[in-house]
Amino acid sequence: MKLKVEKETCIGCGMCTGICPSCFAFDDDSKAEVTCPEIPADLEESAEEAKNSCPVQAIVDAE
């Protein structure tokens, strides 16, 4: 599983970093970023929950 954060959409609310801190963090602009190039299998469920919890749907599947 690969995810990315659309920076222009992200509002920096912190839902993703709170739900899955192993895969999401804030960058220097206080926008979320994915810290795992490939989401590990044991974190896929929480990463998916973070994606689905984003209030502005800024987390999307990476191509």
VOVEX-524170 format. One record per residue (C-alpha): y, z, x; residue in three letters; chain. Coordinates in nm, 4 decimals, always signed. Each point is the difference from the previous one (the first is absolute). Example, Ala and Ser with C-alpha at 12.3 -4.5 7.8 and 13.67 -1.06 7.14 Angstrom:
<sites>
@v=-0.4500 w=+0.7800 u=+1.2300 rest=ALA kette=A;
@v=+0.3440 w=-0.0660 u=+0.1370 rest=SER kette=A;
</sites>
This chain:
<sites>
@v=+0.0000 w=+0.0000 u=+0.0000 rest=MET kette=A;
@v=+0.3425 w=-0.0934 u=+0.1285 rest=LYS kette=A;
@v=+0.3272 w=+0.1049 u=-0.1599 rest=LEU kette=A;
@v=+0.3658 w=-0.0549 u=+0.0747 rest=LYS kette=A;
@v=+0.3266 w=+0.1446 u=-0.1252 rest=VAL kette=A;
@v=+0.2673 w=-0.2378 u=-0.1244 rest=GLU kette=A;
@v=+0.3021 w=+0.1570 u=+0.1720 rest=LYS kette=A;
@v=+0.2563 w=-0.1600 u=-0.2325 rest=GLU kette=A;
@v=-0.1738 w=+0.1633 u=-0.2974 rest=THR kette=A;
@v=-0.0783 w=+0.3421 u=+0.1489 rest=CYS kette=A;
@v=+0.2323 w=+0.2801 u=-0.1133 rest=ILE kette=A;
@v=-0.1391 w=+0.2589 u=+0.2431 rest=GLY kette=A;
@v=-0.1162 w=+0.2410 u=-0.2703 rest=CYS kette=A;
@v=-0.2896 w=+0.1326 u=+0.2094 rest=GLY kette=A;
@v=-0.2812 w=-0.0295 u=-0.2546 rest=MET kette=A;
@v=-0.2160 w=-0.2001 u=+0.2410 rest=CYS kette=A;
@v=+0.0604 w=+0.2273 u=+0.2974 rest=THR kette=A;
@v=-0.0801 w=+0.3018 u=-0.2156 rest=GLY kette=A;
@v=-0.3222 w=-0.1467 u=-0.1393 rest=ILE kette=A;
@v=-0.1318 w=-0.1688 u=+0.3143 rest=CYS kette=A;
@v=+0.1864 w=+0.1233 u=+0.3097 rest=PRO kette=A;
@v=-0.2709 w=-0.1405 u=+0.2271 rest=SER kette=A;
@v=+0.0965 w=-0.3557 u=-0.0981 rest=CYS kette=A;
@v=+0.3685 w=+0.0177 u=-0.0967 rest=PHE kette=A;
@v=+0.3086 w=+0.1298 u=+0.1801 rest=ALA kette=A;
@v=+0.3759 w=-0.0496 u=-0.0082 rest=PHE kette=A;
@v=+0.1677 w=-0.2369 u=+0.2446 rest=ASP kette=A;
@v=+0.3446 w=+0.0460 u=+0.1548 rest=ASP kette=A;
@v=+0.1622 w=-0.1381 u=-0.3183 rest=ASP kette=A;
@v=-0.1758 w=+0.2587 u=-0.2204 rest=SER kette=A;
@v=-0.2202 w=-0.2696 u=-0.1477 rest=LYS kette=A;
@v=-0.3758 w=+0.0364 u=-0.0209 rest=ALA kette=A;
@v=-0.2259 w=-0.1913 u=+0.2329 rest=GLU kette=A;
@v=-0.3748 w=-0.0378 u=+0.0302 rest=VAL kette=A;
@v=-0.1210 w=+0.1662 u=+0.3190 rest=THR kette=A;
@v=-0.3582 w=-0.1323 u=-0.0140 rest=CYS kette=A;
@v=-0.0404 w=-0.3750 u=+0.0628 rest=PRO kette=A;
@v=-0.3319 w=+0.0244 u=-0.1844 rest=GLU kette=A;
@v=-0.0441 w=+0.2885 u=-0.2445 rest=ILE kette=A;
@v=-0.3123 w=+0.1953 u=+0.1055 rest=PRO kette=A;
@v=-0.2761 w=+0.0102 u=-0.2616 rest=ALA kette=A;
@v=+0.0281 w=+0.3766 u=-0.0414 rest=ASP kette=A;
@v=+0.3728 w=-0.0323 u=-0.0829 rest=LEU kette=A;
@v=-0.0165 w=-0.3007 u=-0.2335 rest=GLU kette=A;
@v=-0.0057 w=+0.2129 u=-0.3155 rest=GLU kette=A;
@v=+0.3109 w=+0.1999 u=+0.0921 rest=SER kette=A;
@v=+0.1788 w=-0.3118 u=+0.1296 rest=ALA kette=A;
@v=-0.0726 w=-0.1738 u=-0.3312 rest=GLU kette=A;
@v=+0.1300 w=+0.3064 u=-0.1865 rest=GLU kette=A;
@v=+0.3183 w=-0.0140 u=+0.2101 rest=ALA kette=A;
@v=+0.0392 w=-0.3703 u=-0.0783 rest=LYS kette=A;
@v=-0.0452 w=+0.0590 u=-0.3722 rest=ASN kette=A;
@v=+0.2370 w=+0.2996 u=+0.0026 rest=SER kette=A;
@v=+0.2938 w=-0.1876 u=+0.1519 rest=CYS kette=A;
@v=+0.2712 w=+0.0042 u=-0.2698 rest=PRO kette=A;
@v=+0.1392 w=-0.3386 u=+0.1092 rest=VAL kette=A;
@v=-0.3312 w=-0.1675 u=+0.0970 rest=GLN kette=A;
@v=+0.1157 w=-0.0476 u=+0.3604 rest=ALA kette=A;
@v=-0.3539 w=+0.0359 u=+0.1396 rest=ILE kette=A;
@v=-0.1935 w=-0.3235 u=-0.0255 rest=VAL kette=A;
@v=-0.3162 w=-0.1533 u=+0.1380 rest=ASP kette=A;
@v=+0.0576 w=-0.1573 u=+0.3411 rest=ALA kette=A;
@v=-0.1105 w=-0.3570 u=+0.0420 rest=GLU kette=A;
</sites>
